[in-house]
Amino acid sequence: MSDDTDATRGVLSRPYRALSIGIVSVVLLIAFEATAVGTAMPVAARELDGVSLYAFAFSGYFTTSLFGMVLSGQWADRRGPLGPLATGIALFAAGLLLSGTAASMWLFIAGRAVQGLGGGLVIVGLYVIVSRAYPEHLRASIMAAFAASWVVPSVVGPLISGTVTEHLGWRWVFVGIPVLVLAPLALALPAIRRTASGPVDPDAPVAAFDRRRIRLALGISLGAGLLQYAGQDLRWLSLLPAVLGGAVLVPAVLGLLPRGTYRAARGLPSVVLLRGVAAGSFITAESFVPLMLVTQRGLSPTLAGLSLAVGGATWALGSYLQSRPRMEPYRGRLVASGMVLVAASILAAPTVLIEAVPVWVVGVAWGFGCFGMGMVIASTSVLLLRLSPPADAGSNSAALQISDGLSNVLLLAAGGAAFAALGGGTVGAGHGAGEATGSHPAAFVAVFLPMAVVALVGAWVGTRLQGPRATAEPNQPVDAGPSVDVVAVTADVTGTTTDIVGAATDLDGAATDKS
């Protein structure tokens, strides 16, 4: 087939149709799980008499997923992405079944840990499949499709989950999802085997797993778990796990992320750093938005979630914008503009603490922030694959996801500690809308303001995504990075609004944690 013919094909053309539908369906189910399971989680914790262990159901998922990401990167680079993807989906389903049938909270947490390991294997496997199976000009489009697959779950997931939980019980939310995995898996696996299986060079000897990186992965998971635990317990004794966690975590992070990530070196290190900065600041702020609306403005949990539901569409819209070929020369500016929108939305959200400010302001502000996130998250994925040799796509994709997940854990721990220190822990005293009393608005401000500052740092990191390592497609301009005229690009996108995934998932536990 000619290059010209290949260049005119899209992700739903015949050579890619089955693969695209299959892997996007997998992402769709993961998105539905994230929104639906989180909504049922508070009821599960109460029935299992494990509210005091509630946060571990989320941190357990994150810590094991960090290990799964590194393992998946090693596995996919050496033997292809088919193995980690299939194994990850099986573990993901097994974890859901274990949690859904658990008779105690610790068994429930064990199921979440198994599920997290599977989730880590799956997400990196998907990135390697995109790198192997799709030409460069289609990668932005498939990443936009991944983002679009969150739209419907972010709107209907909490509503369906709430209805099932109320009428059938929370266990059905967990045990029902694994059955839905079978169809997309059956569709995607043959296409993956045909287009992306095996090592990059079939004639080269298969390298052994890097045991040092596996040990570092265990270290990063253990360290993140200890820091998460310390962030939930403000007693002096919690300093011990915090120090131990930091001592284990820091060398593991330095060993697993690209050299120069911590100082925002140009090129790949800044791409990885920006992913963490963007995800951590946004998700941490997002965690407290529903809680703020419920406890400070008296909204019901359902209304608090629906007030942000438009974000699912605007996140997809931002991702779609970055995928347009005409926007390629401006990718750096789009990213920096997106982070400015994220920072502005985080700053605007706590204005509803003032009674005179209508609550719909949060929905509008969060819409713009999610639009920015759609541009940023998809663009970092595209840039990472562009800057990664095929043989390193798995390891670098793992680094991107580690930055994402680790920043969520660390910034959530820091935000939760600040929230609790200023009296926010009393929010959990009531279970109905507006029942909790005694919380201080300053506790919410202590979360949102630092996260806005982190997002602004991300706007600066966005100026360093292209550097000496950047390469361009033939006849395609290389983006030299954004400059001061990011306002010009921002003006092109201000007519839209953006996404929040799982906004209403953690109302009962947001004072201490957020998945």
Salt bridges, closest charged atoms under 4 A:
GLU33 OE2 - ARG112 NH1 3.36
GLU136 OE1 - ARG139 NH1 3.54
GLU136 OE2 - ARG386 NE 2.72
ASP233 OD2 - ARG235 NH2 2.81
GLU286 OE2 - LYS514 NZ 3.36
GLU328 OE1 - ARG331 NH2 2.69
GLU328 OE2 - ARG386 NH2 2.56
GLU355 OE1 - ARG297 NE 3.80
ASP404 OD2 - ARG275 NE 3.12
ASP485 OD2 - ARG333 NH1 3.46
ASP506 OD2 - LYS514 NZ 3.73
ASP508 OD2 - ARG46 NH1 2.68
